[in-house]
Amino acid sequence: MLPISEVGWTRDVDPHLARTWGPPPGSPVPELPDDYVFDYDAPQDQDRFGVGDLLPHTLYVSEKVEGSVYLLNPYIVTSGGEWEAWHFDSSYALGATRFRSFWHLMEDAFRRDPY
């Protein structure tokens, strides 16, 4: 995880990532489609949740390790006030796996690598 002083918007912290995977700089934040999928256990479809469109607008909260980084999406907020969390990895076909919250993202991370 990054120290709080280094946390920032992906477009500022890692402009290369934002340019490579995101829309052209200055593009507006897209509106979420009516059929946005909130079922985090179902197979995820990048075209339905717009990793590329939202990527520059996410909060970059971890160091990038081998193309993998943790991001928070401020455009999806749970009823408890938590932002949707992403595990972005350039080797993933979809680019990112979405999680209901940072807690759920960390549970998955520790399940994959308990050390």
N, C-alpha and C positions, 0 to 999 in steps of 0.2 A: 504494500500500500504506500501511497505517496504521503509525505508530510503535508499537513494542511496548507502550508505556505506554497506548495507546488500544485495543489489541486486547482483545476480550472476547466474552462470549456475546451472541448476537444479541438475546435477550430484554432484556439490560441496555443494550447499545450503541444499539440501534434498536428500542425497544419498539413503536413504531408499525408497523414492518414485521412484527414478530413477532405483534402482535395482528391485523393486517390479513390476513396469509397463514397464520397458525398457528392451532392449537386454542385454546380458552379458557385463560387463565392458570391455572397450577397443574395442568394436565392431565399425566398421567404420560407418560413416553417410551414410545411404542408398541414392541412387539416386531416385528421384521422378519418379513414373511411367508416361509413356506418357499420360495415361488417368487420370492423377490427376485432381480432380474435383475442379474448382474454383467457382462454383455456390454455394455461401454461403447460399442461400435461399432454396436450395434443401435439402431433407433428407440426412444426412451425414452417410457415411459408413466407419467405422474404418479401415477395411481391405484395403480401397482405399487410405487412407491418412496416415497410419502408426503412430498412436499416440505412440505406444510402441517403434517403431524404432527411432523416433525423440525426445522423451521425455527427455532423458538425455542432449540433445543438445539445449534445450530451455532455455530462460532467465526467471528466477524465480523473479517475481516483486511484489508479495503480500504475506502477512502472510497467512498461511494455517489455515482455519477455518472449522472445522468439515469435513475434507477431501477435501475441496474445495480451489483452488488456481488459480491465474491468471499467465499465462505464455506467452512469446513472442517467435515466431518461426522465427529465422533468415534465414531459408532456403526458405521461401516464402516472397517475397518483392514486394509491389505494385509499380506501375510506379512512384508514388510520394515518394517512399523510405521508406514506413512504413512496418514493419514486421507484418506477420499474427499473430493474438492473439488467445489464447485458454482460455476457462474457463474449467479447469480440475476439475473433481469431481469424487472421487472414487465410488460414488453411481450411476453414469451414466453407462449405459450398454456399451457405446462407450468409456468411460473414459474422453472424452473432447468434447466440442463444439467449432468449429473453427469460427473465425470472420475475416473479411477482414482487420481489423486494431484494434488498441487499442481503438480508438474512438468508433468503432462499438461495441466492447466488453463492454465499459462503458455505452453506450446507453442502451444495453440489461440489464446490471446490475441495472441501475436506473429504468428501466421499471419494472423489477421484484421486486425491493425493493426501492421505492422512498425515504425512510427515511434512 
